[in-house]
Amino acid sequence: MQKKIKNFGQTQLRNLLVSLGEIYREPLSNFIVISVIATTCILPIFGFSILKNLEEALSYWQKNFTIAIYLKDNLTIKQRKNLENTLLAQPQINSVEFISKDTALKELIDAHHSFATMLEHNPLPDLFSAHINTEMMIDYKLLEQELTQIDNIANVEADIKTLKALEKITHSAQIIFKIISTLLLASIFLIIANTIRLIMEIKKAEIHLNKLMGATSWFVQSEFMYYGFWYAFLGSSCAVIASKVIFAAFKPTFVNSMLMLNENFNITSLSATQSIAIVLSISFMALTSTCIAIYYRLHKLDI
């Protein structure tokens, strides 16, 4: 049994390397096939990078969502402390951070120096920055109304529109990504299957000869099935590299867009693990589709 497994492994390894050698011996035609596959793969892979950052940005916003609670003027320390305790008693609020008007003005000057220096006096109020409990289902509009009714609170602001817009954009991007990826991956497998069909047509006489010499259908199939693997592996590898280059070129644009959402959010491309997982997933799916195409073609050839 162990010997059979060893022989099977050696045969598959030989076929794997032989198919790579066959691709190398026909560089021009195979380069065109690999280029088409790589071009087709770029969009879903690049789209995955964008979608990954959108989902991370949404998750970051949901976990770190805050509400600005502006205080009335001239509150005493005791009144402010009582208000802080009242806010912490709200189940929707995890924690609160006091930001004085002087601190808020300093942050404004740091962010918009030219504009802030034109101010003759500090127009900003003291405020509490309330961190919301994201584990609860919260109606933010209702929460705003409830907080506004508490004594010594002048106004409440929550950037709900941005959060809802980000949720809609991410949800729409997920649907579009799934549809486009499915269509493009299906087209890749059709390209590979058609290429394998042409290779088998060219080698039809060789297949017949192998069958006459007693070769099994599995033996004949194993000679061709790794073509699809190599086409997908090389094409998707090129696509991953190209998508990383494109992502790096457009990263400043992405960074500026994300800074509007949160200055602490970090834009990242595909990690090495994700890149390898994508390449191997596409390669093994292509290997499966190749086996199906070969099986169907052998029956078509009446072999």
N, C-alpha and C positions, 0 to 999 in steps of 0.2 A: 504493500500500500504506500509506504513511504517512498519507494522507488518510483512508483507511478506519479506521485505528486511532484517529485523532483523532475522527472522527465517532462511532465506537463508544464512546469514552471520554466524549464530550459527552452521548450518549444515556443512558449509565448514570448519569452524574452528575445529569442532569435527573430520571431516574426515582427516584434516591435522594432528592433534595430534594422531589419531588412526593409520594412516599410519606410523608415526614415531615410535609408540609403536610396530607395527608389525615388522619393521626393527630391532628394539632393541631386540625383542624376538628371532630373527634368526641372531645372531651376526656373526657367521663364514661365511656363504654364502654371507650375505650382505656386510661384510667387504671385501671380495674378489671383489665383484662388484664395491664397492666404491674405492678400491685400483686401479683397472683397469682404472676407470674413472679419478682418480687423476693423475695416470701416464700418461694417454693420454693428459690431460689438461696442464701438466707441460711445455711441449715444446712450445705450442702457447703462454702461459702466460709469460714464460721466454723470448721468442722471442719478445713479445710485449715490455718488459722492455728494451731490447737491441735496438729495433727499435726506441723507444721513445727517447733514448739518442742519437742515430744517427741523428734523425730529429732535435733535439735540438742543437746538435753540428753543423749541416749544417746551421741551421737558425742563430746561433751565428756567424759563419764564414761569412755568407752572409751579415749580418748586421754590422759586425766589420771588413770587409775586408780592408786591407791597402796596399799601394804601397810604397816601399822604394825608395826615390829619392835622389841619391848620388850627392853631390855638388863638383864642381871643387875646387882645393886648393886655399887658400889665398883670399877668397872673402871678400870684405869689408861689413860692417853692412848695408850700403845703397844698395849694390848689392843684398845682401841676402833678404832685405826687398822688393825690387822690384821683385825679383823672387817669393817671397811668394805671393805677390799681383797677379802676373801672374798666379800662380797655382790656387789661389782662384777664379780667373775669369773663370776657366774651369768648365763647367756645371756638369761634371762627379765627381768633387771633392767637398766634403762638407766642410772639414776643413784640415788644415795642422799643424803639430807639429814639431818644430825644435829640433833636437837632436845633440848636439855638439859631436865632436870626443872624448872628455874627458868623457862625460856622457856615450857614447857607449862603451868605454873601461872599465869603471867601471862596467857596466852591464855584459860585457863579463867576467870580473874577478870574479864577484859574481856567475855567472853560471858555469864557467870552470876555477876554481882558479889555478889548477896545470898547465894547458896549458897556460893560460894568463900570468902567472908570468915569463914564459920563453921568453917573448917578450922584446927586447932591447929598442924599441921605439913604439910609437902608430901608427900602420899602417892604422887605420880606418879613413875614411873621415867624414866630417860633412854631415848631411842628413836631409831631411824632410820626415816625416811619413804622407802620405796623406790618409785620410779616404774617402772612395769612397761612392758616392750617390747610395745606393742599390735600390732605387726606379726606376732608369733608366736601360734600357737594354743597357749593356755596352760590347763592344768588347775590352777585356783587352789587347790583342795583339796590336790592333790599337792604343789604348791609350798609351801603352808603347812607340810605335814608335813616336807618336806625342810629348810626353813629352821629349824624348831623343833629339829632334831637337831644344828644347828651349835653349837659351844661358845660360851658367854657370851650366848646368846639365851634369855631367860626365856619369852617368849611371842610369838606372831605373830597378828595380826588383819587380816583383809581383809573388807571389807563386800561379800561376794559376793552375799548375798541381795538387797540393794538393786539391784545391777547386773542380776542375773537377772530380778528383778521388773520393772525398767524395760524390759528387752528384751522380756519377755512383753507388757507393757502397750502398748509401741510397735507390736509385731507385730500384736496384736489390733486396735489402733486403725487400722492400715493396712488390714486386711481389712474392718473395719466401714465405714471411710471409702469404700473402693472400691465396696462394695455399695450403700450409701446414695446416694452420688454418682451412680452409674450409673442407679439407679431414679429419682431426682429429676430428673436431666438428661433422661432419656427422657420423663418426664411433662411437662417444660417444652416439649420439641419437639412432643409430642402436643397440648398447649394451643395452641401457635403454629400448628401445621398445621390444627387445627380452626377457629381464628380466621380463617385465610386461606381455608379452605373456605367459611365463612359470607360473607366479603367477596366472594368470587367468585360465590357464589350470588346475592347482592344485585345484583352488577354483570353478571349473566348476559346481559342484553339488550345492554349496552354491548360485551361480549366478542363476541357474535354480529355486531354492527354492524361492529366492527373487522375481523373475519374476512371479512365480505362486501366490505369496502373493500380487501381484499388484504393485510391484516396477516399476517405470519408467526406461527407458534406461539411462536417466540423473542421476538418483539416483544410479544405478549400476555403471555407469562410474565414478561418483564422489568418490566412495569408492576406486578406484585404481589410479586415475590420479595424486594424490599427491606423490605416490611412486617415480615417475620420478623426481619430484621437489626435494625431499629429496636426492635422489641419486646424482643428479647434484649439489645440494647445498653443500652437505658434501664433494663430490669429488673435486669440484672446490675450496672449502675453503682450503682443504688439499694441493691442487696444488699451490695455492697462497702462502701459508706458506712455502712450499718446494722451490718454485722459489725465494722467498726472502732470504732463507738460502743459496741457490746456488749462488745467486747474491752477497751476502755478502762475500762468500768464494772466489769468483773470482773478487771481486771489485778491489783489488790492481792491477791485470792485466789490467782491464779496465781503471783504473786511469792512469797507465803508458802509455797506448795507446793514451788516450785522451790528456795527457800532451804534446805529440808530436804535437798535433794540436793547443792547446792553454792552457796555464798554469792556466788561470782564469776559465776554464770550470769546472762545478761541476757535477759529476756522481751521479745520483739519481735512487733509485729503485721505485717500484710502490708506489704511495701515498695511504693513507687510502681510499680516495674517489674513486680512480681508482680501487683499490682492491674490494671494495664493489660493484662498477658498473659492474666489470667483473663477479663476483660471481652471482649477481642477473640476469645479462643478460643471462648467461649460464643456470641458474636455470629456468627462465621463458621460454626460448627457449625449454628446455627439457620438461617443463610442456605442451607446445603446441604439441610437437612431441608425448608425452605420450597420450594426448587426441585423436590424430589421430590414434595412434596404438590401443587404446582401442576401438574406434569406429569401426575400421576395424576388430578387433578380435571379437567383439560382433556379427557382421554380419557373420563372419566365423563360429562362434559357433551356428549360426542360432537362436539367442535369440532375 
